[in-house]
Amino acid sequence: MSARKPIKTGRPDVKPDAPSHVKGVKEGNATGNYDKQDGHLPDGRSTARRSTGINPGKHDPIDPGMPNLSPA
């Protein structure tokens, strides 16, 4: 058996004791973020664009009278 060489890695870009949250950085679930995201309607419903970015129009219902159940 041959001895394995250690994996070469670069220098870490963050210190292990760095804080996980920096003041001023918005979190994904902050108030108002759903309004900015595609696929979220003002009344709280969602469209297929929320779940998929690939041909989202094909994932919407065929008949406008049908409910819009997003894939996820």
For each residue, the residues with C-beta under 8 A, 3 or more apart:
1:
2:
3:
4:
5:
6:
7:
8:
9:
10:
11:
12: 15 16
13:
14: 18
15: 12 18
16: 12
17:
18: 14 15
19: 22
20:
21: 25 27
22: 19 25
23:
24:
25: 21 22
26: 30 33
27: 21 30
28: 33
29: 33
30: 26 27 33
31:
32: 35 36
33: 26 28 29 30 36 37
34: 37 40
35: 32 40 42
36: 32 33
37: 33 34 40 50
38: 49 50
39: 46 47 48 49 50 51 56 70
40: 34 35 37 46 50
41: 44 45 46 47
42: 35
43:
44: 41
45: 41 68
46: 39 40 41 50 51 68 70
47: 39 41 50 56 60 68 70
48: 39 51 52 56 57 58 59 60 68 70 71
49: 38 39 52 53 56
50: 37 38 39 40 46 47 70 72
51: 39 46 48 56 59 70 71 72
52: 48 49 55 56 59 71 72
53: 49 56
54:
55: 52 58 59
56: 39 47 48 49 51 52 53 59 60
57: 48 60
58: 48 55
59: 48 51 52 55 56 70 71
60: 47 48 56 57 68
61: 64 66 67 68 69
62: 66
63: 66
64: 61
65:
66: 61 62 63
67: 61
68: 45 46 47 48 60 61
69: 61
70: 39 46 47 48 50 51 59
71: 48 51 52 59
72: 50 51 52
